[in-house]
């Protein structure tokens, strides 16, 4: 064989391999759009939450796996005050394996409340909130998960703590 034929065969093999991989990836992955919202709190002019990660538990985990998949949110800080379900704040799009997840961990690294121009950093009771909820991500589709916080019950200004509790609304 001459060199041109060898190069042509190699290019054809690479192209076929690329198409096969793209097809596999397209069929086995979906997008999880992560957003955040709150139910409001009075007396504050800002509530800044730094989201560090989200973990999803695959409901059909094998016996040799914990079933948890961790995804970074790159320490994204958002002012969540007066952000409701109708205008939830975008955090990230994450490519995940298509399937059903039965638990979600929301990791937060910092919460700061602005009251009358004073920024108060709250102590975190926990580094994450565990939410039991079913979340189905279809292949080649987008599922939206909105982390909804109840700031009135989560923020305790008398002790400067943030007791993280959230629910997940799936759209």
C-alpha positions in Angstrom: 0.0 0.0 0.0 1.2 3.4 -0.7 1.3 6.2 1.9 -1.8 8.0 0.5 -4.0 4.9 0.9 -2.7 4.3 4.5 -3.5 7.9 5.4 -7.0 7.7 3.8 -7.8 4.5 5.7 -6.6 6.1 9.0 -8.8 9.2 8.4 -11.8 7.0 7.7 -11.3 5.0 10.9 -10.9 8.2 13.0 -14.1 9.7 11.5 -16.1 6.5 12.1 -14.8 6.3 15.7 -15.7 9.9 16.3 -19.2 9.5 15.0 -19.7 6.4 17.1 -18.4 8.1 20.3 -20.6 11.1 19.6 -23.6 8.9 19.2 -22.9 7.0 22.4 -22.4 10.3 24.3 -25.6 11.8 22.9 -27.6 8.7 23.8 -26.3 8.3 27.4 -26.1 11.9 28.6 -28.4 14.7 29.4 -28.2 18.2 30.8 -29.1 19.2 34.4 -29.9 22.9 34.6 -29.3 23.9 38.2 -31.1 27.0 39.6 -31.8 28.5 43.0 -34.7 30.4 44.6 -36.0 31.4 48.0 -39.2 32.1 49.8 -38.1 35.5 51.1 -37.0 37.1 54.4 -37.6 40.5 55.8 -35.1 43.0 57.1 -32.3 42.0 54.8 -31.1 43.8 51.6 -29.2 40.8 50.4 -28.5 37.2 51.1 -25.4 35.9 49.3 -25.0 32.2 49.0 -21.9 30.5 47.6 -22.7 27.2 46.0 -19.7 24.9 45.7 -21.0 21.6 44.4 -24.0 19.3 43.9 -24.0 15.6 44.2 -26.6 13.2 42.7 -27.3 9.7 43.9 -28.0 7.2 41.1 -31.0 5.1 42.1 -29.6 1.9 40.4 -26.1 2.1 41.8 -24.2 -1.2 41.5 -23.1 -3.0 44.7 -19.5 -1.9 44.1 -20.3 1.8 43.9 -21.6 4.4 46.3 -23.9 5.7 43.6 -22.9 9.3 44.2 -21.7 11.6 41.4 -20.2 15.0 42.3 -20.3 18.1 40.1 -18.6 21.4 40.8 -20.6 24.6 40.8 -17.3 26.5 40.9 -18.1 28.5 44.1 -20.8 30.5 42.4 -22.1 33.3 44.6 -25.5 34.7 44.0 -27.8 37.1 45.9 -30.8 34.8 46.5 -33.0 37.4 48.2 -36.3 37.8 46.5 -35.5 35.2 43.9 -38.6 33.2 43.5 -39.5 30.1 41.4 -40.7 32.3 38.6 -37.3 34.0 38.3 -34.9 31.5 39.7 -31.2 32.3 39.5 -29.1 30.2 37.1 -26.2 28.3 38.7 -24.9 25.9 36.1 -25.6 23.5 33.3 -24.1 20.1 34.1 -23.8 17.1 31.7 -24.8 14.0 33.6 -25.5 10.4 32.8 -29.2 10.0 31.7 -31.2 8.2 34.4 -33.1 8.6 37.6 -31.5 10.0 40.7 -33.1 9.6 44.2 -31.1 11.9 46.4 -29.4 15.3 45.9 -26.8 17.0 48.1 -26.4 20.8 47.7 -23.0 22.0 49.0 -22.7 25.6 50.2 -19.4 27.1 51.4 -20.5 30.5 52.5 -23.6 32.6 53.4 -23.5 36.3 54.0 -26.5 38.5 54.9 -26.5 42.3 54.2 -28.5 44.1 56.9 -28.5 47.9 56.8 -25.2 47.9 54.9 -23.5 45.4 57.4 -22.4 42.1 55.9 -22.7 39.3 58.4 -21.1 36.0 57.5 -23.2 33.2 59.0 -21.9 30.0 60.4 -23.1 26.9 58.5 -24.8 24.3 60.6 -24.0 21.8 57.8 -21.8 21.9 54.7 -24.6 20.4 52.6 -28.4 19.9 52.5 -29.6 16.4 51.6 -32.8 16.4 49.6 -34.7 13.2 49.0 -36.4 13.7 45.7 -36.6 11.9 42.4 -34.9 13.6 39.5 -35.0 12.0 36.1 -32.6 13.2 33.4 -33.4 12.0 29.9 -30.8 11.4 27.2 -30.2 14.4 25.0 -32.7 16.5 27.0 -32.6 19.1 29.7 -34.0 18.8 33.2 -34.2 21.8 35.4 -33.7 21.4 39.2 -34.5 24.5 41.3 -33.0 24.5 44.8 -35.6 26.4 46.8 -34.6 27.7 50.2 -36.8 29.0 53.0 -34.6 31.8 54.3 -37.1 32.7 57.0 -36.5 29.4 58.7 -32.9 28.8 57.6 -31.4 32.1 58.8 -31.0 32.6 62.6 -29.7 36.1 63.1 -29.6 35.7 67.0 -26.9 33.0 66.7 -25.6 34.1 63.2 -26.2 30.6 61.8 -27.6 29.2 58.6 -29.4 25.9 59.0 -29.6 24.7 55.5 -32.8 23.1 54.4 -33.9 23.1 50.8 -36.5 21.5 48.6 -35.9 20.7 44.9 -38.5 21.6 42.3 -38.0 19.6 39.1 -39.2 21.0 35.8 
